[in-house]
Each structure stands twice: as structure tokens, then as C-alpha cells.
Amino acid sequence: MLVFFKNIPPTTQKSDLLEFIKPVTKRGFFDRFFRLPGTIVDITMLNLLDHEKNRVNVHGIVTIMPDDVANLVIKQLDRKVVNGRRITVREYHMRSEQNDPRKPSSNVPPNIMDQRVGDRRQYELVPC
């Protein structure tokens, strides 16, 4: 499962995020027979430039297996503080072309489509 970490401080590295998540994914004494230990498969850091505020927002996408451990990570780490900043943790959903709400559909009146002339995305991806 992909887990999305929002509002990470810009000074946070992948290793810091890994050390923040790792204690939740380990198997405890009582979980030995009921739950498999979790595995962090991949960590991706996204640096997004906010043009209005002229600052970089950092988000992380972490692949955690199995799904029950990923749900536990979401439940235990949401609204926790990392490097002095409260973060939001939730499941990350991939969009497909079939259900992408940004793609214009044929049943929208033309006068509404004409109102949306600019791109509404507010961030630009910045290389790490």
C-alpha cells in the first residue's frame, strides 16, 4: 500500500522518514503470532514549489507491505510531529485516466468549460 506523508519539513531526509516509520512496522511481543512484521519497500520524496508563498513543500510517498501494517502506520503516525512540524498521514490513491476529475467530460456544458482556461495546479515539482 502507498502511504502519503504530507507537510514534511524541508530539512527531513529519507533516512529521517525511515527512522520515524520503522518502529511502527516492527513486530512486537504480543503481535508475534497475530501480525507479520512490515516492510518498507520504497520511499519517494516530492519537493513541490509553491509560487504564491515562494517556498518548497515536501511530501513523501512510502510503499509499505502488508496492507494491515500500512493501515497501522496511518493510524499511529497521523498528526504526529516530525522535526518540529505536524504531518498528515493517509493512504495514497493513484489516479487513472478513466476516473481523473481533471479530465473534461462530454456532459459538461461548454460555458462552464470556457471558464476554466488556466491550469489550476498550484505547485511545480522541484528536483531533489
N, C-alpha and C positions, 0 to 999 in steps of 0.2 A: 504494500500500500504506500502511496505517496503522501507524505505529511508536509504541510506548508507552515513554515515559521515566518511570521510577519513582524516587521518593525524591529529587526535585529540592529544593535549598534554598529556603526561602520567600522569600528576597531576590532570586531569579532572575526576570528579566523575559523576555517573549517575544523581545526583541532579543538577550538573552544566549544564549538557547537557539538562536536562528537563527545567531549567530556561532559557536557550538560545532559545529553540524551542517554549516554551509556548506563548510568545507574538504574534507570527505569527498565532497560531492556534485559538486565541480568536476571537470572532465576534465583529467587530467594529460597530459604529453607522450607517454607510452607508451600511454595509453588513447585517444588521439585517433582511432584507426582501429577500435578494438575496443569502445568503450563510449560511449554517449551521456551528456552531462552530465545530472546530476539536477536536478530542480526541486522546491523546497519549495512545495507548494500552499497548505497551511493549517497553523497552529499553534493548538492549543487548550490552555489551562492549566486544570487542575482543582484547586481548593482544597478538601480534604476535612478536616472537623473530627473529630478522634479524641477522643471523650468520655472515654475511660479515662485518657488521658495529658494531656488538655486542651491539645492543640496542633494546628496545621494541617499536614497532609501535602500536598505539592504534587506533582502528576504532569502530564505533558504528552503530548498525542496529536498527532503530526505526520503530515501526509499528504505522502508523497514519491513522485514518479514519475520514472522507471520502476521496476519492482519489483526489478530487479537492483541498482540504486543503493540502494534501501531496504535490501536484504539486506546490502550492503556497509556501510551506516551501522550496522546492528545489529551486524555482526561487529567493526567497528573501534571503536565507541564504548561497547560493553557493558563495565561495570566500570571506566569512566574516572571521574576526579574532576572535578566541576563546582562551583566556588565552595566548595571545601573538603569536599565530600561525594561519596562514591562512589555512582554511579547505576547502575540496571539498565535495559538497553535490550532490547526484544523486540518481536515482531510483535503487533499488537493485533487481537483477533478479536471481531467483532460477534456477539452472541447473537441468535438468532431465537426466536420463540415455540415452534417445533416442537422445538428441542433445548435449551431452557432447563432446567438441572438444578434450579433453584429452584422450578419449577412442579410441583405434586404430580401424580403419575401415578395411573392407576386400579389398577395392580397392586401398590401398596404396602399392606401390612396396616394396618388402622385404628389398632391400638395404637401403631404407630410414628408415624403422623401426629399422634396426640394428644400425643406427647412434644414436638413442635415447635410450641409455642404462640406463641413470640415471634419477632420478626424478628431474624435472625442478622447482619444488616449492621451493621458497627461504625462506619461513618463517615457524616457528614452533609455534603452539598455546601454550601460557603460561597461567597457571591458574591465575585468578584474585586475 
